[in-house]
Amino acid sequence: MAGGWARDGAVSEQIEASINDELARLKTRRGPEGESRTHCAECEEPIPEARRKAIPGVKLCIDCMQERDSAFQARAGINRRGSKDSQLK
């Protein structure tokens, strides 16, 4: 059930659009390129051979990669398409 000026299903469409935007952003992220390193570029710990085979071009150990991935990244946040507030000027 929609409230105010929104049509039925508008909230679901907005959520789906936000998810699709994030998936598209993740798909455009490039992975590692080139030759895999034997030791981490940040902490110099050895990178296991299984990791080097699984991810060609890997440069970081698992701990450093997890730390980098968990670092704060500012994003656009909420997709406001279809929201009456986004149309106010």
MODELLER restraints for C-alpha pairs under 7 A, 6 or more apart:
rsr = mdl.restraints
at = mdl.atoms
rsr.add(forms.Gaussian(group=physical.xy_distance, feature=features.Distance(at['CA:1:A'], at['CA:8:A']), mean=5.58, stdev=0.5))
rsr.add(forms.Gaussian(group=physical.xy_distance, feature=features.Distance(at['CA:2:A'], at['CA:8:A']), mean=4.78, stdev=0.5))
rsr.add(forms.Gaussian(group=physical.xy_distance, feature=features.Distance(at['CA:2:A'], at['CA:9:A']), mean=6.92, stdev=0.5))
rsr.add(forms.Gaussian(group=physical.xy_distance, feature=features.Distance(at['CA:14:A'], at['CA:79:A']), mean=6.48, stdev=0.5))
rsr.add(forms.Gaussian(group=physical.xy_distance, feature=features.Distance(at['CA:14:A'], at['CA:80:A']), mean=6.83, stdev=0.5))
rsr.add(forms.Gaussian(group=physical.xy_distance, feature=features.Distance(at['CA:14:A'], at['CA:81:A']), mean=6.44, stdev=0.5))
rsr.add(forms.Gaussian(group=physical.xy_distance, feature=features.Distance(at['CA:14:A'], at['CA:82:A']), mean=6.98, stdev=0.5))
rsr.add(forms.Gaussian(group=physical.xy_distance, feature=features.Distance(at['CA:17:A'], at['CA:79:A']), mean=6.80, stdev=0.5))
rsr.add(forms.Gaussian(group=physical.xy_distance, feature=features.Distance(at['CA:18:A'], at['CA:78:A']), mean=6.57, stdev=0.5))
rsr.add(forms.Gaussian(group=physical.xy_distance, feature=features.Distance(at['CA:18:A'], at['CA:79:A']), mean=5.10, stdev=0.5))
rsr.add(forms.Gaussian(group=physical.xy_distance, feature=features.Distance(at['CA:32:A'], at['CA:56:A']), mean=6.97, stdev=0.5))
rsr.add(forms.Gaussian(group=physical.xy_distance, feature=features.Distance(at['CA:32:A'], at['CA:57:A']), mean=4.88, stdev=0.5))
rsr.add(forms.Gaussian(group=physical.xy_distance, feature=features.Distance(at['CA:32:A'], at['CA:58:A']), mean=5.65, stdev=0.5))
rsr.add(forms.Gaussian(group=physical.xy_distance, feature=features.Distance(at['CA:33:A'], at['CA:57:A']), mean=4.69, stdev=0.5))
rsr.add(forms.Gaussian(group=physical.xy_distance, feature=features.Distance(at['CA:34:A'], at['CA:57:A']), mean=4.84, stdev=0.5))
rsr.add(forms.Gaussian(group=physical.xy_distance, feature=features.Distance(at['CA:35:A'], at['CA:56:A']), mean=6.86, stdev=0.5))
rsr.add(forms.Gaussian(group=physical.xy_distance, feature=features.Distance(at['CA:35:A'], at['CA:57:A']), mean=4.68, stdev=0.5))
rsr.add(forms.Gaussian(group=physical.xy_distance, feature=features.Distance(at['CA:36:A'], at['CA:52:A']), mean=5.95, stdev=0.5))
rsr.add(forms.Gaussian(group=physical.xy_distance, feature=features.Distance(at['CA:36:A'], at['CA:56:A']), mean=5.85, stdev=0.5))
rsr.add(forms.Gaussian(group=physical.xy_distance, feature=features.Distance(at['CA:36:A'], at['CA:57:A']), mean=3.96, stdev=0.5))
rsr.add(forms.Gaussian(group=physical.xy_distance, feature=features.Distance(at['CA:36:A'], at['CA:58:A']), mean=4.76, stdev=0.5))
rsr.add(forms.Gaussian(group=physical.xy_distance, feature=features.Distance(at['CA:36:A'], at['CA:59:A']), mean=6.00, stdev=0.5))
rsr.add(forms.Gaussian(group=physical.xy_distance, feature=features.Distance(at['CA:37:A'], at['CA:58:A']), mean=6.39, stdev=0.5))
rsr.add(forms.Gaussian(group=physical.xy_distance, feature=features.Distance(at['CA:37:A'], at['CA:59:A']), mean=5.35, stdev=0.5))
rsr.add(forms.Gaussian(group=physical.xy_distance, feature=features.Distance(at['CA:38:A'], at['CA:46:A']), mean=5.91, stdev=0.5))
rsr.add(forms.Gaussian(group=physical.xy_distance, feature=features.Distance(at['CA:38:A'], at['CA:47:A']), mean=5.42, stdev=0.5))
rsr.add(forms.Gaussian(group=physical.xy_distance, feature=features.Distance(at['CA:39:A'], at['CA:45:A']), mean=5.36, stdev=0.5))
rsr.add(forms.Gaussian(group=physical.xy_distance, feature=features.Distance(at['CA:39:A'], at['CA:46:A']), mean=4.21, stdev=0.5))
rsr.add(forms.Gaussian(group=physical.xy_distance, feature=features.Distance(at['CA:39:A'], at['CA:47:A']), mean=5.17, stdev=0.5))
rsr.add(forms.Gaussian(group=physical.xy_distance, feature=features.Distance(at['CA:40:A'], at['CA:46:A']), mean=6.20, stdev=0.5))
rsr.add(forms.Gaussian(group=physical.xy_distance, feature=features.Distance(at['CA:40:A'], at['CA:47:A']), mean=6.16, stdev=0.5))
rsr.add(forms.Gaussian(group=physical.xy_distance, feature=features.Distance(at['CA:40:A'], at['CA:59:A']), mean=5.82, stdev=0.5))
rsr.add(forms.Gaussian(group=physical.xy_distance, feature=features.Distance(at['CA:40:A'], at['CA:60:A']), mean=4.52, stdev=0.5))
rsr.add(forms.Gaussian(group=physical.xy_distance, feature=features.Distance(at['CA:40:A'], at['CA:61:A']), mean=5.24, stdev=0.5))
rsr.add(forms.Gaussian(group=physical.xy_distance, feature=features.Distance(at['CA:41:A'], at['CA:59:A']), mean=5.80, stdev=0.5))
rsr.add(forms.Gaussian(group=physical.xy_distance, feature=features.Distance(at['CA:41:A'], at['CA:60:A']), mean=5.71, stdev=0.5))
rsr.add(forms.Gaussian(group=physical.xy_distance, feature=features.Distance(at['CA:42:A'], at['CA:60:A']), mean=6.85, stdev=0.5))
rsr.add(forms.Gaussian(group=physical.xy_distance, feature=features.Distance(at['CA:47:A'], at['CA:61:A']), mean=5.41, stdev=0.5))
rsr.add(forms.Gaussian(group=physical.xy_distance, feature=features.Distance(at['CA:52:A'], at['CA:58:A']), mean=6.08, stdev=0.5))
rsr.add(forms.Gaussian(group=physical.xy_distance, feature=features.Distance(at['CA:80:A'], at['CA:86:A']), mean=6.08, stdev=0.5))
